[in-house]
Amino acid sequence: MDRYRPSYHFTPPHNWMNDPNGPFQLGGEYHLFYQHNPSAPEWGTIHWGHAKSTDLVNWTHLPFALAPSNELGESHCYSGCSVVNGDEVKLFYTSIGEGERNATSGAQQWTASAAAGDLLSWRKPGDANPALTSDLHGETRITEWRDPYVWKEQDGWRMLLGGIDGEKGCGMIYRSDDLKNWSYKGIFYKGEEWIWECPHLFRFDDNKAVLFYSPSGPVRYVSGTIHEDRLTDVKKHGTVDGGGWEGYYASTGFVDESGRRIMLGWAPEGRGENFPERLDWAGTLALPRVVDLKPNGALAMTPVPELESLRDECRRSFAKLSIGQESIHAGVRSTSFECVVDVDRRTLEGGQLTVSVFASPCGSERTDVRLDLAADTVVIDRSQSSLFPNVNKKPVEAALPPADGAETLRLRIFADQSIIEVFADDETCLTARVYPSLTDSSGIELRSSGASADCQVEIWEMKAAELK
């Protein structure tokens, strides 16, 4: 295994992956699909890769589920969703071809299905495809129309699709009684961004809902109420993850058999041109997150607790660590770990706390995760993350959640070879890709901007997940 391939984040066995698609759980087994080019570690000829798991941590790769039907004018199987409907599982996806079937103005929505007892044999029924065409919109001109997401209401099925209407990104909604015949119900919600991709939805009690979308930048969400096929009474418009194209994009979600709302997202590469090591894969997924809705309309997001099974028995623990301006070495050298820091806000006094990861002994390389209580931000500073000249080193930043009188702020950092994920008080999330050049860039160090910040620190090395 090369030193940049993550050990406990999901990656394809070879070649390219991007968006996660259509996750579901059936009979205790999770299934995940993803955008995949089986021929090269670059975008192209998009198929649907397929994997299964019993715990969202360890995965078994399966034969790809969807391939472009070239004989029917299809060149790519873009993103979509799955629907478990009795003894059948249906996939809905965006079908793209050449010429008039281009992604901007000629997209179609197609379906494939498999018996619930045989999830390796996916069939595209000829009499059912295309399932939806843009003719449904009448005189309304929707462009970049893609990425179906389907759920069930009391009076039938609903489908959400992303696109552009009047030069603004939006989500369109459609209705069906039978998952075959669909009618257009209008604009579910329109944003201010130029495009919306990968819209999806989580329902809560009393018609409360959270709408997610990817606007060619950090994934966003809108929490509100569903009323007559519209999202109304908006309580909060927030950011899912500050990473965007730097580390977290094209999210999707599902509800598992225990009722948990699980969200997945793609972590794009940032290797840049002329990366000096030849790698036969590209793309990984961020850790699966459990999502809940707070009373104020904000999201609560935590990594699935099953990940704790990968914590190694050997760990470093500091019940009370006073951190000053001189760096403290944590006594651990690792490129695959979880670090939890509980910092006393009062002792930080509106200053900064920095956790440096992937730090080299010579001081040439490090990636800084920095809490700034004066600015109320958390940053992944990649400016010294690598000596390679062309890798992406832009900072990734997000606003911290309100303290609301809390004396302690919890920071969870997951580092895994070439990906870093940060969770601040289980509400603010940041994901970024890093590519240290030195083989000994594996140190963990802490320092603050003041005289003494009181922290409790725990660090676990993480065992590799099974990806077979």
Salt bridges, closest charged atoms under 4 A:
GLU29 OE1 - HIS31 NE2 3.23
GLU29 OE2 - LYS52 NZ 3.81
GLU74 OE1 - LYS124 NZ 2.71
GLU88 OE1 - LYS90 NZ 3.97
GLU144 OE1 - ARG146 NH2 2.11
GLU153 OE2 - ARG203 NH1 2.45
ASP155 OD1 - ARG158 NH2 3.06
ASP155 OD2 - ARG175 NE 3.98
ASP165 OD2 - LYS190 NZ 2.77
ASP177 OD1 - ARG175 NH2 2.90
GLU192 OE1 - LYS168 NZ 3.44
GLU197 OE2 - ARG146 NH1 2.62
GLU228 OE2 - HIS227 NE2 3.84
ASP229 OD1 - ARG158 NE 2.75
ASP241 OD2 - ARG289 NH2 2.71
GLU246 OE1 - ARG382 NH2 2.87
ASP256 OD2 - ARG260 NE 2.91
GLU269 OE1 - ARG271 NE 3.19
GLU269 OE2 - ARG433 NH1 3.09
GLU277 OE2 - ARG3 NH2 3.27
ASP280 OD1 - ARG5 NH2 3.76
ASP280 OD2 - HIS14 ND1 2.95
GLU306 OE2 - ARG260 NH2 2.77
GLU338 OE1 - ARG311 NE 2.89
GLU338 OE2 - ARG412 NH2 2.85
ASP342 OD1 - ARG410 NE 2.70
ASP344 OD2 - ARG346 NH2 2.87
ASP368 OD1 - ARG366 NE 2.99
ASP368 OD2 - ARG447 NH2 3.25
ASP381 OD2 - ARG370 NH1 3.29
GLU407 OE1 - ARG346 NH2 3.45
ASP416 OD2 - HIS9 ND1 2.73
GLU421 OE2 - HIS9 NE2 2.68
GLU421 OE1 - ARG289 NH2 3.31
ASP425 OD2 - ARG345 NH2 3.54
GLU427 OE1 - LYS294 NZ 2.68
GLU445 OE2 - HIS329 ND1 3.41
ASP454 OD2 - LYS320 NZ 3.93
GLU458 OE2 - ARG315 NH1 3.35
